[in-house]
Amino acid sequence: MTDMTTTTTMISVVRKQSTRELFVRIVPLLVLVALVAAVALRQPNFVSAPGIRGLLESMAPILLLALGQMFVILTGGIDLSFAVIASFTTVLIGLWIGELGAIGVLLAVVVAAMVGFFNGIVVAFFQIPSFIVTLGTLGLLSGLGLLISGASTVRISENWDVIGWITDLRIAQMPVSGILAIALAIIVALVLTLFSRGNRLHAMGLAEPAVLMSGGSTLRARVLAFTLSGLFAGFAAVVLAASQHAGGPTLADTLQLPAIAAVIVGGTAITGGVGGPIRTVVGALIIVVLRVGLTAMGVPPTYEQIVYGVVIIGAVLLTIDRSRLKTVK
């Protein structure tokens, strides 16, 4: 009788998890369809070629930042410095592209990845909470960005064509920046599916002690997650610098909440272990369509951050797996 009861309980838990997983997968898609329909009713040209082009252009930097943040969240951590890393990188691009051209851009992206690597080393090897480490990095880079830029915008007047093609080039009338961002998300999805390292990122978020008991290295996986967060922040910086013809110490700062919201709204659990790049693409689309919808309804831009905060809280309430939380701190 005891065995039958245990089996019945296990089946009930599995069914509950399967239902929850299906819910988390479907709801973001339904929300996206509903938002597109609502905005299209108010602005019929939203679903036209120019409207879709503008949507992809706005989505590109948010999606790139969100993809980087996704790696960290999958492991159960958080990176508060990723948007500031992007801002700082745009300053480096503005300062270096004139003399070094493409090499300067590449070096700036490498610096972004190295900042992420530093965050990962400190979090993994010194066992300091990621919230504290990345908050410190946020303050450090904010100050450095203001210092080396003279607290002003760094205009790109020379060698702009090195990155200008990212925003100027069109493929079937669509911006190459948005296409490349989505292509990167698909590549990341394939890599996470095909390679064990990707499974380990999910496993760490689900049950880190089990990964340790199986002989897996959580240290390398965590460092990798933060390094990728920095790298994708560097990619976002290139897109932003190209679109603005400049770098700035606060250029990407306002994208922090939208990017985090894109990850959570897409269905990646804030507790880690559940989610992925394709869900993040859906989340980024939701955030960008929501932004267009707010503008269409005449909501002032100053209220956007409030909306994103509410969206994040609502998405966390829907996606968080309370069965894996022993305590709430």
C-alpha positions as CSV (number, residue, x, y, z in Angstrom):
1,M,0.0,0.0,0.0
2,T,2.9,2.4,0.8
3,D,4.5,1.8,-2.5
4,M,1.3,2.5,-4.3
5,T,0.8,5.7,-2.4
6,T,4.4,6.8,-3.2
7,T,3.9,6.0,-6.9
8,T,0.7,7.9,-7.0
9,T,2.3,10.9,-5.3
10,M,5.2,10.8,-7.8
11,I,2.8,10.7,-10.8
12,S,0.9,13.6,-9.3
13,V,4.1,15.7,-9.0
14,V,5.2,14.9,-12.5
15,R,1.8,15.8,-13.9
16,K,1.9,19.1,-11.9
17,Q,5.3,19.9,-13.2
18,S,4.3,19.1,-16.8
19,T,1.2,21.2,-16.6
20,R,3.3,24.1,-15.1
21,E,5.9,23.8,-17.8
22,L,3.2,23.8,-20.6
23,F,1.6,26.9,-18.9
24,V,5.0,28.8,-18.8
25,R,5.7,27.9,-22.5
26,I,2.3,28.8,-23.9
27,V,1.3,32.0,-21.9
28,P,4.1,34.2,-23.3
29,L,3.2,33.3,-26.8
30,L,-0.5,34.1,-26.1
31,V,0.5,37.4,-24.5
32,L,2.6,38.3,-27.6
33,V,-0.2,37.5,-30.0
34,A,-2.7,39.5,-27.9
35,L,-0.3,42.5,-27.7
36,V,0.4,42.5,-31.4
37,A,-3.4,42.4,-32.1
38,A,-4.1,45.2,-29.7
39,V,-1.3,47.4,-31.1
40,A,-2.3,46.6,-34.7
41,L,-5.9,47.7,-34.0
42,R,-4.7,51.0,-32.7
43,Q,-1.9,51.4,-35.3
44,P,-2.7,49.4,-38.4
45,N,0.7,50.1,-40.0
46,F,2.4,48.3,-37.1
47,V,2.2,45.0,-39.0
48,S,3.5,46.6,-42.2
49,A,7.1,46.2,-43.4
50,P,8.2,49.6,-41.9
51,G,6.5,48.7,-38.6
52,I,8.2,45.3,-38.4
53,R,11.5,46.9,-39.4
54,G,11.3,49.4,-36.5
55,L,10.3,46.5,-34.2
56,L,13.4,44.5,-35.1
57,E,15.7,47.5,-34.8
58,S,14.4,48.3,-31.3
59,M,14.5,44.7,-30.3
60,A,18.2,44.0,-31.3
61,P,20.0,45.5,-28.3
62,I,17.4,44.4,-25.8
63,L,17.5,40.8,-27.1
64,L,21.3,40.7,-27.0
65,L,21.4,42.0,-23.4
66,A,18.7,39.6,-22.4
67,L,20.5,36.6,-23.9
68,G,23.6,37.4,-21.8
69,Q,21.5,37.9,-18.7
70,M,19.7,34.6,-19.5
71,F,22.9,32.6,-19.0
72,V,23.4,33.9,-15.5
73,I,19.8,33.5,-14.5
74,L,19.8,29.9,-15.7
75,T,22.5,29.2,-13.0
76,G,20.3,30.8,-10.3
77,G,22.3,34.1,-10.2
78,I,21.8,37.7,-11.4
79,D,24.0,40.2,-13.2
80,L,23.2,43.8,-12.3
81,S,26.1,45.2,-14.2
82,F,25.3,44.0,-17.8
83,A,23.7,47.2,-19.0
84,V,26.5,49.4,-17.6
85,I,29.0,47.0,-19.2
86,A,27.3,47.8,-22.5
87,S,27.4,51.6,-21.8
88,F,31.0,51.4,-20.9
89,T,31.8,49.4,-24.0
90,T,30.1,52.0,-26.2
91,V,32.5,54.6,-24.7
92,L,35.5,52.4,-25.6
93,I,34.2,51.9,-29.1
94,G,33.8,55.7,-29.5
95,L,37.3,56.3,-28.2
96,W,39.1,53.5,-30.1
97,I,37.3,53.1,-33.4
98,G,38.8,56.3,-34.9
99,E,42.4,55.1,-34.6
100,L,42.1,51.4,-34.5
101,G,39.0,50.8,-36.7
102,A,37.7,47.2,-36.5
103,I,40.4,46.2,-34.1
104,G,39.3,48.8,-31.7
105,V,35.7,47.5,-31.8
106,L,36.9,44.0,-31.2
107,L,39.1,45.0,-28.3
108,A,36.1,46.8,-26.7
109,V,34.0,43.7,-27.0
110,V,36.8,41.6,-25.5
111,V,37.0,44.1,-22.5
112,A,33.2,43.6,-22.0
113,A,33.7,39.8,-21.9
114,M,36.7,40.2,-19.5
115,V,34.5,42.2,-17.1
116,G,32.0,39.4,-17.2
117,F,34.8,36.9,-16.6
118,F,36.0,39.0,-13.6
119,N,32.4,38.9,-12.2
120,G,32.3,35.2,-12.6
121,I,35.7,34.6,-11.0
122,V,34.7,36.6,-7.9
123,V,31.3,35.0,-7.6
124,A,32.5,31.4,-8.2
125,F,35.8,31.2,-6.4
126,F,35.3,33.7,-3.6
127,Q,31.6,32.6,-3.0
128,I,30.3,36.1,-2.9
129,P,26.6,36.5,-3.9
130,S,26.3,37.7,-7.6
131,F,24.0,40.5,-6.5
132,I,26.7,42.1,-4.4
133,V,29.6,41.5,-6.9
134,T,27.7,42.9,-9.9
135,L,26.3,45.8,-8.0
136,G,29.9,46.7,-7.2
137,T,30.9,46.3,-10.8
138,L,28.0,48.5,-11.8
139,G,29.2,51.3,-9.6
140,L,32.8,50.9,-10.7
141,L,32.1,51.0,-14.4
142,S,29.6,53.8,-14.1
143,G,32.4,55.9,-12.6
144,L,35.0,54.8,-15.1
145,G,32.7,55.5,-18.0
146,L,32.0,59.0,-16.8
147,L,35.7,59.6,-16.2
148,I,37.2,58.4,-19.5
149,S,34.4,60.0,-21.6
150,G,34.5,63.3,-19.7
151,A,30.9,62.7,-18.7
152,S,29.8,63.4,-22.2
153,T,28.8,61.6,-25.4
154,V,31.7,60.4,-27.5
155,R,30.9,61.0,-31.2
156,I,32.0,58.6,-33.8
157,S,33.2,60.6,-36.8
158,E,35.9,58.4,-38.2
159,N,35.6,54.8,-39.4
160,W,31.9,54.7,-38.5
161,D,31.3,52.4,-41.5
162,V,33.2,49.7,-39.6
163,I,30.0,49.2,-37.5
164,G,27.5,51.4,-39.6
165,W,26.5,48.4,-41.8
166,I,24.9,46.8,-38.7
167,T,22.1,49.4,-38.8
168,D,22.2,50.4,-42.4
169,L,22.2,47.0,-44.1
170,R,18.9,45.5,-45.0
171,I,18.0,41.9,-45.8
172,A,14.6,41.6,-47.5
173,Q,14.0,45.2,-46.2
174,M,14.6,44.0,-42.7
175,P,17.5,45.4,-40.5
176,V,20.5,43.1,-40.3
177,S,20.9,44.0,-36.6
178,G,17.6,42.3,-35.6
179,I,18.2,39.4,-37.9
180,L,21.7,38.8,-36.4
181,A,20.3,39.0,-32.9
182,I,17.7,36.4,-33.6
183,A,20.3,34.3,-35.5
184,L,22.5,34.4,-32.4
185,A,19.6,33.3,-30.2
186,I,19.0,30.3,-32.5
187,I,22.7,29.4,-32.4
188,V,22.8,29.6,-28.6
189,A,19.7,27.4,-28.5
190,L,21.4,24.8,-30.6
191,V,24.6,24.9,-28.6
192,L,22.8,24.6,-25.3
193,T,20.8,21.6,-26.7
194,L,23.7,19.8,-28.3
195,F,26.5,20.3,-25.7
196,S,26.7,19.1,-22.1
197,R,27.9,22.5,-20.9
198,G,24.5,23.9,-21.8
199,N,22.8,21.1,-19.8
200,R,25.0,21.9,-16.9
201,L,23.9,25.5,-16.8
202,H,20.3,24.3,-16.5
203,A,21.2,21.6,-14.0
204,M,23.0,24.2,-11.8
205,G,19.8,26.2,-11.5
206,L,17.7,23.2,-10.8
207,A,19.9,21.4,-8.3
208,E,23.5,22.6,-7.9
209,P,24.3,20.0,-5.1
210,A,23.4,17.2,-7.5
211,V,25.8,18.6,-10.1
212,L,28.6,18.6,-7.5
213,M,27.8,15.1,-6.4
214,S,28.0,13.9,-10.0
215,G,31.5,15.3,-10.3
216,G,30.6,18.3,-12.5
217,S,32.4,21.6,-12.1
218,T,30.0,24.3,-11.1
219,L,32.8,26.9,-10.9
220,R,33.7,26.8,-14.6
221,A,30.0,26.8,-15.6
222,R,29.3,29.9,-13.4
223,V,32.4,31.7,-14.8
224,L,31.3,30.8,-18.3
225,A,27.8,32.2,-17.7
226,F,29.1,35.6,-16.5
227,T,31.6,35.8,-19.3
228,L,28.9,35.2,-21.8
229,S,26.8,37.9,-20.1
230,G,29.7,40.4,-20.6
231,L,30.2,39.2,-24.2
232,F,26.6,39.7,-25.2
233,A,26.6,43.1,-23.5
234,G,29.6,43.9,-25.8
235,F,27.6,42.8,-28.8
236,A,24.7,45.0,-27.7
237,A,27.1,47.9,-27.3
238,V,28.2,47.6,-30.9
239,V,24.6,47.8,-32.1
240,L,23.9,50.8,-29.9
241,A,27.0,52.6,-30.9
242,A,26.2,52.0,-34.6
243,S,22.6,53.2,-34.2
244,Q,23.5,56.3,-32.2
245,H,26.7,57.2,-34.1
246,A,28.3,57.6,-30.7
247,G,29.2,56.1,-27.4
248,G,28.0,57.3,-24.0
249,P,28.6,56.4,-20.3
250,T,24.8,55.9,-19.8
251,L,23.7,54.9,-23.3
252,A,22.5,51.4,-22.4
253,D,21.5,52.0,-18.8
254,T,17.8,52.4,-19.5
255,L,17.7,49.0,-21.1
256,Q,18.5,47.2,-17.9
257,L,14.9,46.6,-16.7
258,P,13.5,45.9,-20.2
259,A,16.3,43.2,-20.8
260,I,15.6,41.5,-17.4
261,A,11.9,41.7,-18.1
262,A,12.4,40.0,-21.5
263,V,14.2,37.1,-19.8
264,I,11.6,36.6,-17.1
265,V,8.5,37.3,-19.3
266,G,9.8,34.8,-21.8
267,G,9.5,32.1,-19.2
268,T,12.9,31.8,-17.7
269,A,12.5,31.2,-14.0
270,I,14.3,33.7,-11.8
271,T,15.2,30.7,-9.6
272,G,17.2,29.2,-12.5
273,G,17.2,26.0,-14.3
274,V,14.2,26.6,-16.6
275,G,14.2,28.7,-19.7
276,G,16.2,29.2,-22.9
277,P,17.1,31.5,-25.8
278,I,13.9,31.0,-27.8
279,R,11.8,31.9,-24.8
280,T,14.0,35.0,-24.4
281,V,13.3,36.0,-28.1
282,V,9.6,35.8,-27.3
283,G,10.1,37.9,-24.1
284,A,12.1,40.5,-26.0
285,L,9.3,40.8,-28.6
286,I,6.7,41.2,-25.9
287,I,8.7,44.0,-24.3
288,V,9.3,45.9,-27.5
289,V,5.6,45.5,-28.6
290,L,4.6,46.7,-25.2
291,R,6.8,49.7,-25.6
292,V,5.2,50.5,-28.9
293,G,1.8,50.0,-27.4
294,L,2.5,52.3,-24.5
295,T,3.6,55.0,-27.0
296,A,0.5,54.4,-29.1
297,M,-1.7,54.9,-26.0
298,G,0.1,58.2,-25.2
299,V,1.8,56.9,-22.1
300,P,4.8,59.2,-21.3
301,P,8.3,57.5,-21.6
302,T,8.9,58.3,-18.0
303,Y,6.3,55.8,-17.0
304,E,7.9,52.9,-19.0
305,Q,10.2,51.9,-16.2
306,I,7.2,51.6,-13.8
307,V,5.5,49.4,-16.3
308,Y,8.6,47.2,-16.7
309,G,8.9,46.8,-13.0
310,V,5.3,45.7,-12.7
311,V,5.8,43.3,-15.6
312,I,8.8,41.7,-13.9
313,I,7.0,41.2,-10.6
314,G,4.0,39.7,-12.4
315,A,6.2,37.4,-14.5
316,V,8.1,36.2,-11.4
317,L,4.9,35.4,-9.6
318,L,3.8,33.3,-12.6
319,T,7.0,31.5,-13.3
320,I,8.7,31.0,-10.0
321,D,8.8,27.4,-8.8
322,R,8.0,27.7,-5.1
323,S,8.5,23.9,-4.5
324,R,12.2,24.5,-4.9
325,L,12.4,27.4,-2.4
326,K,13.0,26.2,1.1
327,T,12.9,29.7,2.5
328,V,12.1,33.2,1.1
329,K,14.6,35.8,2.2
